[in-house]
Amino acid sequence: GSALKAWPALRHLAVSYRSCSRCCDKQLVFDFERRASNRAGLAAPQLSPASSRGRAATPLASYLRRTTRHKMPKATLASLASKDAFQAAVGGCYEKSPWVAERAFGEGPFDSIAALAAALKKTVEAASDDEKLALLRAHPDLAGKAALAGDLTEESKGEQARAGLGSLTKAELDKFSELNAAYKAKFGFPFILAVKNASKRTILGAFARRVEGDAAAERAEALSQVHKIAWMRLLDAVACKPVGFLTCHVLDTARGCPAAGMSVTLARVGPGHAPDLPTEYEFVTNSDGRLDGPALKGEPFCAGAYEWTFRVGEYFATCGIPVAATPFLGDVPIRFGIDNPEEHYHVPLLCSPWTFSTYRGS
């Protein structure tokens, strides 16, 4: 809480500190920390002889390293009533193109994040061809010169880092440079892909495929990726309306009945969830093979990757179904993604001792 309250006053100090602490002059770092500590109301630092780069655990250093790990609180839909608040929250969703948010503001007020995203997309679709091309050209190359120089927006920096583009081998960098140059020479804008949830292998595969495409199809695909990027940034910036929920139903196809009494767990996977929420939930299916209510709903139901684990082997052993000494199916994991937390996701399991399937229902 204190970190979030102090953030507006200390954000400029955090940026300056990160730049300053890269310097090899220990005295310079110390002097900066002494002046900045006074402004932040923190105890003055003591210069440590053991610190070769001025990175002793001073109060300011510790405070900034601790607090800048936290994200800013999300805006609420209700808080976007003024143009300034709207621009501050939404203006960065389309890369270096604040005009999208400026024009979409007049479509409000918005009763859902989906409606807000639709208004932003509609604004881009109504723009001129030159404006669309400028929007595409505003995006940086993936693992390109801007990334290597650290000259990216905070959003792009985080997305590329999460995809592993900040830790490429020389061979991988050379491949990206080759593909970036070939793509840009052919289409006149950089290769764009929503990389936040992608791997290096996914990115390179899409790169190699799309560089062979035709101009019209590729421009359409690039704009589609721009909207995906904007959607994920919007989810990070604005809190969803807490109306979405997750349900489950397990059917025993060997006996043609609901799978009552099966143990099921739900886990959050990866970094795409709120850190103050539980990482795992446990359930037992009822007589209808369902959970007694939604597994997740409201604010805990956030975008990201999840995994059901169904104790299928245990269930069939309990039911007396003949199985091998080492069951073919034991625990069955189903990993799935929640893209829009304002919707209902129904993720069931149909299973026997030898097979299983799932799908997204509603």
C-alpha positions as CSV (number, residue, x, y, z in Angstrom):
1,G,0.0,0.0,0.0
2,S,2.7,2.5,0.9
3,A,4.5,1.6,-2.3
4,L,1.5,2.5,-4.4
5,K,0.8,5.7,-2.5
6,A,4.4,6.8,-2.9
7,W,4.6,5.9,-6.5
8,P,3.6,9.2,-8.2
9,A,6.2,11.1,-6.2
10,L,9.0,8.6,-6.6
11,R,8.6,7.4,-10.1
12,H,11.0,9.9,-11.5
13,L,13.5,9.0,-8.8
14,A,13.2,5.3,-9.7
15,V,13.9,6.1,-13.4
16,S,16.9,8.3,-12.5
17,Y,18.2,5.8,-10.0
18,R,18.2,2.9,-12.5
19,S,20.2,5.1,-14.9
20,C,22.5,6.4,-12.2
21,S,23.2,3.0,-10.7
22,R,24.5,1.7,-14.0
23,C,27.4,4.2,-13.7
24,C,30.8,3.1,-12.3
25,D,31.2,6.2,-10.2
26,K,30.3,5.1,-6.6
27,Q,30.4,8.7,-5.3
28,L,28.0,9.9,-8.0
29,V,25.5,7.2,-7.0
30,F,25.9,8.1,-3.4
31,D,25.3,11.8,-4.0
32,F,22.2,11.0,-6.0
33,E,20.9,8.7,-3.2
34,R,21.6,11.3,-0.5
35,R,19.7,14.1,-2.4
36,A,16.8,11.8,-3.5
37,S,16.5,10.3,0.0
38,N,15.8,13.8,1.4
39,R,13.1,14.4,-1.2
40,A,11.5,11.0,-0.4
41,G,11.6,11.5,3.3
42,L,13.9,8.5,3.8
43,A,17.0,8.1,6.0
44,A,20.2,9.4,4.4
45,P,22.4,6.7,2.9
46,Q,25.8,5.7,4.3
47,L,28.6,5.2,1.8
48,S,29.8,1.6,2.1
49,P,33.5,0.9,1.3
50,A,32.6,-2.6,0.4
51,S,30.3,-1.5,-2.5
52,S,32.3,-1.2,-5.7
53,R,29.4,0.4,-7.6
54,G,27.6,2.3,-4.9
55,R,24.9,-0.3,-4.6
56,A,24.9,-0.7,-0.8
57,A,21.5,-1.5,0.8
58,T,20.7,2.2,1.4
59,P,17.1,3.0,2.4
60,L,16.4,4.6,-0.9
61,A,18.0,1.8,-2.9
62,S,16.1,-0.8,-1.0
63,Y,12.9,1.2,-1.2
64,L,13.0,1.8,-4.9
65,R,14.0,-1.8,-5.8
66,R,11.2,-3.0,-3.6
67,T,8.4,-0.6,-4.7
68,T,9.2,-0.5,-8.4
69,R,8.5,-4.2,-8.7
70,H,4.8,-3.4,-8.1
71,K,2.6,-2.4,-11.0
72,M,0.4,0.7,-10.8
73,P,-3.2,-0.1,-9.7
74,K,-5.5,-0.6,-12.6
75,A,-8.0,2.1,-13.6
76,T,-11.7,1.3,-13.3
77,L,-14.2,1.8,-16.1
78,A,-15.9,4.4,-13.9
79,S,-12.7,6.3,-13.5
80,L,-12.3,6.9,-17.2
81,A,-15.0,9.6,-17.3
82,S,-12.5,12.5,-18.0
83,K,-10.5,12.7,-21.2
84,D,-7.2,13.1,-19.2
85,A,-7.9,10.0,-17.1
86,F,-8.9,8.0,-20.2
87,Q,-5.8,9.1,-22.1
88,A,-3.5,8.3,-19.1
89,A,-5.0,4.7,-18.8
90,V,-5.6,3.8,-22.4
91,G,-3.3,6.0,-24.4
92,G,-0.4,3.5,-24.5
93,C,-2.4,0.5,-25.7
94,Y,-1.7,1.3,-29.3
95,E,2.1,1.7,-29.7
96,K,3.1,5.3,-29.8
97,S,-0.3,6.2,-31.2
98,P,-2.3,8.2,-28.6
99,W,-4.7,9.5,-31.3
100,V,-6.5,6.1,-31.1
101,A,-7.5,6.7,-27.5
102,E,-8.2,10.4,-28.1
103,R,-10.7,9.6,-30.8
104,A,-12.3,6.6,-29.0
105,F,-13.0,8.6,-25.9
106,G,-16.2,10.1,-27.5
107,E,-17.7,6.6,-27.8
108,G,-17.9,6.3,-24.0
109,P,-18.9,5.8,-21.3
110,F,-18.1,2.1,-21.5
111,D,-19.9,-0.6,-19.5
112,S,-17.3,-3.3,-20.1
113,I,-13.7,-3.7,-21.1
114,A,-14.9,-5.5,-24.2
115,A,-16.9,-2.5,-25.3
116,L,-13.9,-0.3,-24.7
117,A,-11.7,-2.5,-26.8
118,A,-14.3,-2.6,-29.6
119,A,-14.4,1.3,-29.6
120,L,-10.6,1.4,-29.9
121,K,-10.6,-1.1,-32.7
122,K,-13.4,0.7,-34.5
123,T,-11.3,3.9,-34.3
124,V,-8.4,2.2,-36.0
125,E,-10.6,0.7,-38.7
126,A,-12.0,4.1,-39.5
127,A,-8.6,5.7,-39.8
128,S,-7.0,6.6,-43.1
129,D,-4.6,4.2,-44.8
130,D,-1.7,6.6,-44.0
131,E,-2.7,6.6,-40.3
132,K,-2.8,2.8,-40.3
133,L,0.6,2.5,-41.9
134,A,2.0,5.0,-39.4
135,L,0.5,2.9,-36.6
136,L,2.2,-0.2,-38.0
137,R,5.5,1.6,-38.4
138,A,5.3,2.8,-34.8
139,H,6.0,-0.7,-33.6
140,P,9.6,-1.7,-32.9
141,D,11.5,-4.6,-34.6
142,L,11.4,-7.7,-32.5
143,A,14.9,-8.1,-30.9
144,G,16.0,-5.2,-33.1
145,K,18.3,-2.2,-32.7
146,A,15.8,-0.4,-30.4
147,A,15.5,-3.4,-28.1
148,L,19.3,-3.8,-27.9
149,A,19.7,-0.1,-27.1
150,G,17.0,-0.2,-24.5
151,D,14.9,2.3,-26.5
152,L,11.5,0.7,-26.2
153,T,8.3,1.7,-24.6
154,E,7.7,0.0,-21.2
155,E,5.0,-2.1,-22.7
156,S,7.1,-3.4,-25.6
157,K,10.0,-4.0,-23.3
158,G,8.0,-6.2,-21.0
159,E,6.4,-8.1,-23.8
160,Q,9.6,-8.8,-25.6
161,A,11.3,-9.8,-22.3
162,R,8.5,-12.2,-21.4
163,A,8.9,-13.9,-24.8
164,G,12.6,-14.5,-24.1
165,L,13.8,-11.9,-26.7
166,G,16.1,-10.3,-24.2
167,S,18.2,-13.5,-23.9
168,L,18.9,-14.5,-27.5
169,T,22.0,-16.3,-28.6
170,K,24.2,-14.7,-31.3
171,A,22.8,-17.1,-33.8
172,E,19.2,-16.2,-32.8
173,L,20.0,-12.5,-33.0
174,D,21.5,-12.9,-36.4
175,K,18.3,-14.8,-37.6
176,F,16.0,-12.1,-36.2
177,S,18.2,-9.4,-37.9
178,E,18.0,-11.2,-41.2
179,L,14.2,-11.7,-41.0
180,N,13.6,-8.2,-39.8
181,A,15.5,-6.7,-42.8
182,A,13.8,-9.0,-45.3
183,Y,10.3,-8.4,-43.9
184,K,10.7,-4.6,-43.7
185,A,12.1,-4.4,-47.2
186,K,9.2,-6.3,-48.6
187,F,6.3,-4.8,-46.7
188,G,7.5,-1.3,-45.6
189,F,6.7,-1.8,-41.9
190,P,8.1,-4.1,-39.1
191,F,7.0,-7.6,-38.4
192,I,4.3,-7.4,-35.7
193,L,3.3,-10.3,-33.5
194,A,1.5,-10.3,-30.1
195,V,4.5,-11.9,-28.4
196,K,3.5,-11.6,-24.7
197,N,2.4,-15.3,-24.6
198,A,4.6,-16.6,-27.4
199,S,7.9,-18.5,-27.3
200,K,11.0,-17.8,-29.5
201,R,10.1,-20.9,-31.6
202,T,6.5,-19.6,-32.1
203,I,7.8,-16.2,-33.1
204,L,10.5,-17.4,-35.6
205,G,8.0,-19.8,-37.1
206,A,5.4,-17.1,-37.7
207,F,8.2,-14.8,-39.0
208,A,9.4,-17.3,-41.6
209,R,5.9,-18.0,-42.8
210,R,4.6,-14.5,-43.0
211,V,7.6,-13.0,-44.8
212,E,6.5,-15.1,-47.7
213,G,3.0,-13.7,-47.8
214,D,1.4,-11.1,-50.1
215,A,1.2,-7.4,-49.1
216,A,-2.6,-7.1,-48.6
217,A,-2.9,-10.2,-46.5
218,E,0.1,-9.3,-44.4
219,R,-1.1,-5.8,-43.7
220,A,-4.4,-7.3,-42.5
221,E,-2.6,-9.8,-40.3
222,A,-0.3,-7.1,-38.9
223,L,-3.3,-4.9,-37.9
224,S,-4.9,-8.0,-36.3
225,Q,-1.8,-8.5,-34.2
226,V,-1.9,-4.8,-33.3
227,H,-5.4,-5.3,-31.9
228,K,-4.3,-8.3,-29.9
229,I,-1.4,-6.4,-28.4
230,A,-3.8,-3.5,-27.5
231,W,-6.2,-5.9,-25.9
232,M,-3.6,-7.4,-23.6
233,R,-2.3,-4.0,-22.7
234,L,-5.8,-2.9,-22.0
235,L,-6.3,-5.9,-19.6
236,D,-3.1,-4.7,-17.7
237,A,-4.3,-1.1,-17.6
238,V,-8.1,-1.3,-16.8
239,A,-9.9,-3.6,-14.4
240,C,-12.5,-5.8,-16.0
241,K,-16.1,-5.8,-14.9
242,P,-16.3,-8.7,-12.4
243,V,-18.9,-10.7,-14.2
244,G,-16.9,-13.6,-15.7
245,F,-16.7,-17.1,-14.2
246,L,-15.3,-20.6,-14.7
247,T,-17.2,-23.8,-14.5
248,C,-16.5,-27.5,-15.0
249,H,-18.4,-30.8,-15.6
250,V,-16.9,-34.3,-15.7
251,L,-18.5,-37.1,-17.6
252,D,-17.6,-40.8,-17.2
253,T,-17.9,-42.1,-20.8
254,A,-17.0,-45.7,-19.8
255,R,-20.2,-46.0,-17.7
256,G,-22.2,-43.3,-19.4
257,C,-22.8,-41.2,-16.3
258,P,-21.6,-38.1,-14.4
259,A,-18.2,-38.6,-12.7
260,A,-19.3,-38.0,-9.2
261,G,-16.7,-37.8,-6.4
262,M,-13.7,-37.1,-8.6
263,S,-11.0,-34.9,-7.1
264,V,-10.1,-31.9,-9.2
265,T,-7.6,-29.1,-8.7
266,L,-7.2,-25.8,-10.5
267,A,-3.9,-24.0,-10.6
268,R,-2.8,-20.7,-12.0
269,V,0.2,-21.1,-14.3
270,G,2.8,-18.5,-15.1
271,P,3.0,-14.8,-14.4
272,G,-0.4,-13.7,-15.8
273,H,-2.3,-13.5,-12.5
274,A,-2.7,-11.3,-9.5
275,P,0.1,-12.1,-7.0
276,D,-2.3,-11.7,-4.0
277,L,-4.6,-14.6,-5.1
278,P,-4.3,-18.3,-4.3
279,T,-2.3,-20.3,-6.8
280,E,-4.3,-23.5,-6.4
281,Y,-7.9,-24.5,-5.6
282,E,-9.3,-28.0,-4.7
283,F,-12.7,-29.4,-5.5
284,V,-14.7,-32.7,-5.5
285,T,-17.4,-33.2,-8.1
286,N,-21.0,-33.6,-6.9
287,S,-23.5,-36.2,-7.9
288,D,-24.0,-34.5,-11.3
289,G,-20.3,-34.5,-12.0
290,R,-20.1,-30.7,-11.5
291,L,-18.6,-28.4,-9.0
292,D,-21.0,-26.9,-6.5
293,G,-20.5,-23.5,-8.0
294,P,-18.1,-21.6,-10.2
295,A,-14.4,-22.5,-9.6
296,L,-13.6,-18.8,-10.0
297,K,-15.7,-15.7,-10.4
298,G,-15.5,-12.0,-10.1
299,E,-12.1,-10.3,-9.4
300,P,-10.1,-13.6,-8.8
301,F,-11.1,-14.6,-12.4
302,C,-8.4,-12.9,-14.3
303,A,-6.7,-13.3,-17.6
304,G,-3.9,-15.8,-17.8
305,A,-3.1,-19.5,-18.1
306,Y,-4.7,-22.1,-15.9
307,E,-4.5,-25.9,-15.4
308,W,-7.2,-28.4,-14.3
309,T,-5.8,-31.6,-12.9
310,F,-8.4,-34.4,-12.8
311,R,-7.6,-37.5,-10.6
312,V,-9.0,-39.9,-13.3
313,G,-7.0,-43.0,-12.3
314,E,-8.0,-42.6,-8.7
315,Y,-11.7,-42.1,-9.7
316,F,-11.9,-45.2,-11.8
317,A,-10.1,-47.3,-9.2
318,T,-12.6,-46.2,-6.7
319,C,-15.5,-47.1,-9.0
320,G,-14.2,-50.6,-9.5
321,I,-13.5,-50.3,-13.2
322,P,-10.9,-52.9,-14.3
323,V,-7.6,-51.2,-15.1
324,A,-4.0,-52.3,-15.6
325,A,-1.7,-52.6,-12.7
326,T,-0.2,-49.4,-13.9
327,P,-3.2,-47.4,-15.1
328,F,-3.0,-45.9,-18.6
329,L,-4.4,-42.7,-17.2
330,G,-3.6,-41.4,-13.8
331,D,-3.8,-37.6,-13.3
332,V,-5.1,-35.8,-16.4
333,P,-3.9,-32.2,-16.7
334,I,-5.8,-29.8,-19.0
335,R,-4.0,-26.4,-19.5
336,F,-6.1,-23.6,-20.9
337,G,-6.1,-19.8,-21.2
338,I,-8.6,-17.1,-20.1
339,D,-8.5,-14.3,-22.6
340,N,-11.5,-12.3,-21.6
341,P,-12.3,-12.3,-17.9
342,E,-15.8,-10.8,-18.5
343,E,-17.0,-14.0,-20.2
344,H,-18.2,-17.4,-19.0
345,Y,-15.6,-20.2,-19.6
346,H,-16.9,-23.8,-19.3
347,V,-14.0,-26.3,-19.5
348,P,-15.3,-29.8,-19.0
349,L,-13.7,-33.3,-19.2
350,L,-15.1,-36.4,-20.9
351,C,-13.1,-39.4,-19.8
352,S,-12.7,-43.2,-19.6
353,P,-9.7,-45.2,-18.2
354,W,-8.2,-45.0,-21.7
355,T,-9.1,-41.7,-23.3
356,F,-10.2,-38.1,-22.5
357,S,-11.2,-34.9,-24.3
358,T,-12.2,-31.4,-23.5
359,Y,-13.6,-28.2,-25.2
360,R,-14.5,-24.7,-24.4
361,G,-18.2,-24.4,-23.6
362,S,-20.3,-21.5,-22.3
